[in-house]
Amino acid sequence: MTDEMCKKDIRGLLKTFGVMADEAIVGHIAKNPGVNSLNFKVTLEDITEYEDSSIEKLNLEITKSVNCN
């Protein structure tokens, strides 16, 4: 896979996640109008089945508070 194709696939993955996450969060806030603040944890986990067991899998975790007022 070329570097450009790889970057395009990564951007597509992140865009899809962003759209779906936005819809889910906005829907959650609409269903729970009394919520003032939300605390989120987003995890990116590499679930690739590598043949070489010495390859370290990617794991990224981000936490963030969102003010809903």
C-alpha positions in Angstrom: 0.0 0.0 0.0 1.4 3.4 -0.9 1.9 6.0 1.7 -0.8 8.2 0.1 -3.3 5.3 0.1 -2.5 4.6 3.7 -3.1 8.2 4.8 -6.4 8.3 2.8 -7.6 5.1 4.6 -6.6 6.6 8.0 -8.4 9.8 7.3 -11.5 7.8 6.2 -11.4 5.8 9.4 -11.1 8.9 11.6 -13.8 10.8 9.6 -16.2 7.9 10.0 -15.5 7.6 13.7 -15.9 11.4 14.2 -19.2 11.5 12.4 -20.6 8.4 14.3 -19.2 9.6 17.7 -20.7 13.1 17.1 -24.1 11.7 16.3 -24.0 9.4 19.4 -22.9 12.1 21.8 -25.4 14.7 20.5 -28.2 12.0 20.7 -27.1 11.1 24.3 -27.2 14.8 25.3 -30.6 15.2 23.8 -32.0 12.2 25.7 -30.4 13.4 28.9 -30.9 17.2 29.0 -30.1 17.6 32.6 -26.5 16.4 32.1 -24.0 19.3 32.6 -20.8 17.6 31.8 -19.7 14.3 30.3 -16.4 12.4 30.7 -15.2 10.4 27.8 -12.5 7.9 27.1 -11.7 7.1 23.5 -9.6 4.0 22.8 -7.8 3.0 19.6 -6.8 -0.6 19.7 -4.9 -2.5 17.0 -6.7 -5.8 16.5 -4.5 -7.0 13.7 -3.5 -10.6 13.8 0.3 -10.4 13.2 2.2 -13.4 12.1 5.3 -12.0 13.9 4.5 -12.0 17.7 7.3 -9.5 18.3 5.3 -6.7 16.6 4.0 -4.3 19.3 0.3 -3.5 18.7 -0.9 0.1 18.7 -2.9 1.1 21.7 -4.0 4.8 22.2 -6.3 6.1 24.9 -7.6 9.7 25.2 -9.8 11.1 28.0 -11.6 14.3 27.8 -14.4 16.1 29.6 -17.2 17.8 27.6 -19.2 20.7 29.0 -22.8 20.4 27.9 -24.1 23.8 29.0 
